[in-house]
Amino acid sequence: MLTRSPDLPAPSARARLRKADRLTQQQVADLLGVRRLAVARWEAGNVEPREPHRQAYIRLLAGLAVKHPAAVPDPSSIQE
């Protein structure tokens, strides 16, 4: 398992945020311009997103954390 980046929530929280907004992995992939498999790997903690997708993913997750605060225990841990 890879070490989690300080600016990204835990992989399980990434999936919870996506699901809280009723987004599929494919929809997130389309928004970020990556393949669905990349999103699946990010959520599984197998790999970390790289630039330029990393910052876009962080912004997306931060917005979802604000919209769905119950999906993550500490929304302030997601920094833009």
N, CA, C and O of each residue as an XYZ file, in Angstrom:
320
protein
N       0.846     -1.175      0.000
C       0.000      0.000      0.000
C       0.892      1.238      0.000
O       1.912      1.285      0.688
N       0.495      2.222     -0.771
C       1.261      3.453     -0.853
C       0.959      4.353      0.333
O      -0.114      4.270      0.932
N       1.901      5.204      0.664
C       1.685      6.185      1.709
C       0.743      7.253      1.189
O       0.909      7.755      0.077
N      -0.242      7.596      1.995
C      -1.234      8.581      1.593
C      -0.620      9.970      1.583
O       0.138     10.331      2.482
N      -0.951     10.740      0.566
C      -0.494     12.116      0.465
C      -1.247     12.977      1.461
O      -2.429     12.740      1.708
N      -0.584     13.976      2.040
C      -1.261     14.803      3.035
C      -2.419     15.621      2.459
O      -3.312     16.019      3.207
N      -2.427     15.876      1.170
C      -3.485     16.696      0.583
C      -4.637     15.880      0.004
O      -5.581     16.450     -0.544
N      -4.574     14.576      0.115
C      -5.650     13.701     -0.347
C      -6.206     12.915      0.828
O      -5.455     12.501      1.711
N      -7.526     12.705      0.845
C      -8.075     11.856      1.908
C      -7.681     10.403      1.679
O      -7.158     10.047      0.623
N      -7.936      9.587      2.663
C      -7.670      8.154      2.535
C      -8.442      7.597      1.343
O      -9.517      8.100      1.015
N      -7.912      6.574      0.697
C      -8.602      6.000     -0.458
C     -10.065      5.648     -0.202
O     -10.914      5.886     -1.060
N     -10.369      5.087      0.959
C     -11.770      4.735      1.243
C     -12.652      5.975      1.312
O     -13.820      5.921      0.928
N     -12.112      7.088      1.793
C     -12.876      8.342      1.844
C     -13.107      8.882      0.439
O     -14.139      9.498      0.173
N     -12.159      8.658     -0.458
C     -12.323      9.104     -1.840
C     -13.549      8.437     -2.449
O     -14.362      9.089     -3.104
N     -13.672      7.138     -2.228
C     -14.821      6.390     -2.755
C     -16.113      6.843     -2.080
O     -17.138      6.996     -2.745
N     -16.070      7.058     -0.762
C     -17.276      7.499     -0.054
C     -17.760      8.841     -0.579
O     -18.961      9.038     -0.758
N     -16.840      9.765     -0.828
C     -17.223     11.076     -1.347
C     -17.863     10.948     -2.725
O     -18.884     11.577     -3.002
N     -17.273     10.147     -3.571
C     -17.821      9.950     -4.919
C     -19.222      9.362     -4.835
O     -20.146      9.829     -5.501
N     -19.366      8.336     -4.011
C     -20.664      7.665     -3.889
C     -21.707      8.561     -3.233
O     -22.891      8.473     -3.560
N     -21.281      9.424     -2.310
C     -22.213     10.339     -1.656
C     -22.868     11.273     -2.677
O     -24.010     11.695     -2.499
N     -22.144     11.585     -3.730
C     -22.679     12.458     -4.777
C     -23.296     11.656     -5.919
O     -23.687     12.214     -6.945
N     -23.376     10.342     -5.726
C     -23.957      9.426     -6.719
C     -23.248      9.500     -8.070
O     -23.869      9.442     -9.132
N     -21.930      9.629     -7.988
C     -21.108      9.628     -9.192
C     -20.515      8.237     -9.389
O     -20.175      7.554     -8.423
N     -20.398      7.832    -10.629
C     -19.717      6.580    -10.933
C     -18.231      6.873    -11.115
O     -17.828      8.024    -11.282
N     -17.438      5.830    -11.080
C     -16.014      6.008    -11.365
C     -15.831      6.544    -12.778
O     -14.935      7.353    -13.021
N     -16.659      6.108    -13.702
C     -16.561      6.578    -15.082
C     -16.856      8.069    -15.174
O     -16.185      8.782    -15.921
N     -17.838      8.549    -14.435
C     -18.158      9.976    -14.461
C     -17.002     10.811    -13.918
O     -16.671     11.856    -14.477
N     -16.391     10.350    -12.833
C     -15.228     11.058    -12.282
C     -14.080     11.018    -13.292
O     -13.399     12.022    -13.505
N     -13.873      9.883    -13.897
C     -12.810      9.757    -14.902
C     -13.050     10.719    -16.057
O     -12.114     11.377    -16.511
N     -14.279     10.813    -16.537
C     -14.602     11.722    -17.629
C     -14.361     13.175    -17.226
O     -13.847     13.964    -18.019
N     -14.732     13.529    -15.992
C     -14.514     14.893    -15.505
C     -13.028     15.248    -15.469
O     -12.642     16.377    -15.771
N     -12.205     14.275    -15.098
C     -10.774     14.516    -14.921
C      -9.934     14.202    -16.154
O      -8.744     14.513    -16.198
N     -10.557     13.589    -17.148
C      -9.814     13.258    -18.363
C      -8.867     12.083    -18.207
O      -7.788     12.050    -18.799
N      -9.292     11.111    -17.393
C      -8.499      9.895    -17.194
C      -9.386      8.686    -17.476
O     -10.578      8.829    -17.749
N      -8.800      7.509    -17.409
C      -9.577      6.279    -17.583
C     -10.216      5.878    -16.259
O      -9.720      6.223    -15.187
N     -11.326      5.141    -16.350
C     -12.019      4.678    -15.158
C     -11.093      3.847    -14.278
O     -11.175      3.915    -13.052
N     -10.226      3.076    -14.888
C      -9.298      2.243    -14.130
C      -8.389      3.091    -13.233
O      -8.034      2.659    -12.136
N      -8.015      4.275    -13.679
C      -7.185      5.162    -12.848
C      -7.931      5.542    -11.575
O      -7.366      5.499    -10.483
N      -9.196      5.914    -11.717
C     -10.003      6.284    -10.549
C     -10.140      5.079     -9.614
O     -10.029      5.223     -8.397
N     -10.377      3.912    -10.169
C     -10.489      2.699     -9.358
C      -9.197      2.455     -8.579
O      -9.242      2.092     -7.403
N      -8.064      2.647     -9.216
C      -6.774      2.443     -8.541
C      -6.534      3.490     -7.464
O      -5.985      3.177     -6.407
N      -6.945      4.745     -7.722
C      -6.803      5.796     -6.712
C      -7.646      5.457     -5.489
O      -7.200      5.623     -4.354
N      -8.871      4.980     -5.727
C      -9.765      4.650     -4.621
C      -9.320      3.401     -3.871
O      -9.606      3.256     -2.682
N      -8.640      2.523     -4.537
C      -8.134      1.308     -3.889
C      -6.821      1.573     -3.145
O      -6.382      0.748     -2.343
N      -6.206      2.709     -3.409
C      -4.931      3.031     -2.779
C      -3.750      2.366     -3.449
O      -2.658      2.322     -2.882
N      -3.954      1.844     -4.659
C      -2.865      1.180     -5.381
C      -1.879      2.160     -5.982
O      -0.681      1.883     -6.052
N      -2.384      3.311     -6.419
C      -1.546      4.369     -6.976
C      -2.105      5.713     -6.537
O      -3.269      5.817     -6.150
N      -1.273      6.730     -6.599
C      -1.683      8.097     -6.309
C      -1.788      8.849     -7.631
O      -1.001      8.600     -8.544
N      -2.742      9.760     -7.748
C      -2.855     10.538     -8.991
C      -1.641     11.438     -9.191
O      -1.055     11.946     -8.235
N      -1.283     11.621    -10.454
C      -0.160     12.492    -10.800
C      -0.686     13.751    -11.478
O      -1.817     13.788    -11.962
N       0.147     14.772    -11.503
C      -0.221     16.026    -12.174
C      -0.408     15.772    -13.656
O       0.270     14.914    -14.222
N      -1.299     16.487    -14.289
C      -2.127     17.586    -13.786
C      -3.427     17.104    -13.154
O      -4.197     17.916    -12.641
N      -3.683     15.822    -13.181
C      -4.949     15.296    -12.674
C      -5.045     15.364    -11.159
O      -6.142     15.431    -10.604
N      -3.909     15.345    -10.497
C      -3.876     15.352     -9.039
C      -4.598     16.563     -8.456
O      -5.471     16.412     -7.600
N      -4.243     17.753     -8.909
C      -4.861     18.966     -8.366
C      -6.348     19.030     -8.691
O      -7.145     19.475     -7.865
N      -6.721     18.594     -9.870
C      -8.143     18.575    -10.237
C      -8.902     17.596     -9.339
O     -10.020     17.887     -8.915
N      -8.314     16.460     -9.051
C      -8.946     15.452     -8.195
C      -9.079     15.997     -6.771
O     -10.113     15.811     -6.130
N      -8.054     16.658     -6.286
C      -8.101     17.259     -4.948
C      -9.227     18.285     -4.873
O      -9.981     18.305     -3.900
N      -9.350     19.141     -5.895
C     -10.424     20.142     -5.908
C     -11.797     19.480     -5.939
O     -12.716     19.911     -5.242
N     -11.931     18.434     -6.746
C     -13.201     17.717     -6.816
C     -13.562     17.125     -5.452
O     -14.688     17.286     -4.983
N     -12.615     16.445     -4.821
C     -12.874     15.830     -3.523
C     -13.171     16.877     -2.454
O     -14.029     16.664     -1.597
N     -12.469     18.004     -2.499
C     -12.722     19.074     -1.526
C     -14.144     19.606     -1.684
O     -14.835     19.848     -0.694
N     -14.575     19.785     -2.924
C     -15.941     20.246     -3.164
C     -16.970     19.241     -2.699
O     -18.001     19.615     -2.139
N     -16.700     17.969     -2.927
C     -17.618     16.922     -2.478
C     -17.649     16.837     -0.959
O     -18.697     16.551     -0.378
N     -16.518     17.080     -0.309
C     -16.467     17.051      1.153
C     -17.302     18.173      1.751
O     -17.934     17.993      2.792
N     -17.307     19.324      1.099
C     -18.133     20.443      1.570
C     -19.608     20.109      1.356
O     -20.446     20.378      2.217
N     -19.909     19.533      0.222
C     -21.285     19.194     -0.134
C     -21.833     18.039      0.708
O     -23.024     18.005      1.019
N     -20.968     17.102      1.074
C     -21.369     15.899      1.811
C     -20.450     15.706      3.024
O     -19.645     14.775      3.037
N     -20.556     16.562      4.029
C     -19.629     16.474      5.172
C     -19.710     15.164      5.945
O     -18.735     14.771      6.585
N     -20.842     14.487      5.902
C     -20.956     13.221      6.627
C     -20.169     12.096      5.975
O     -19.962     11.050      6.591
N     -19.729     12.294      4.743
C     -19.010     11.243      4.018
C     -17.575     11.079      4.480
O     -16.963     10.034      4.257
N     -17.031     12.112      5.125
C     -15.654     12.025      5.641
C     -15.653     12.497      7.092
O     -16.350     13.449      7.440
N     -14.875     11.835      7.928
C     -14.865     12.223      9.348
C     -14.339     13.625      9.583
O     -14.822     14.315     10.481
N     -13.352     14.072      8.792
C     -12.763     15.392      8.987
C     -12.584     16.061      7.635
O     -11.524     15.928      7.025
N     -13.614     16.791      7.140
C     -13.510     17.422      5.828
C     -12.360     18.425      5.713
O     -11.883     18.691      4.611
N     -11.914     18.983      6.839
C     -10.819     19.953      6.778
C      -9.494     19.284      6.426
O      -8.517     19.965      6.114
N      -9.457     17.948      6.476
C      -8.219     17.245      6.123
C      -7.997     17.223      4.611
O      -6.921     16.846      4.145
N      -9.002     17.624      3.853
C      -8.874     17.707      2.407
C      -8.548     19.140      2.059
O      -9.403     20.021      2.157
N      -7.321     19.377      1.655
C      -6.865     20.739      1.381
C      -6.754     20.959     -0.099
O      -6.373     20.067     -0.857
N      -7.100     22.187     -0.506
C      -6.923     22.539     -1.929
C      -5.527     23.039     -2.156
O      -5.172     23.388     -3.282
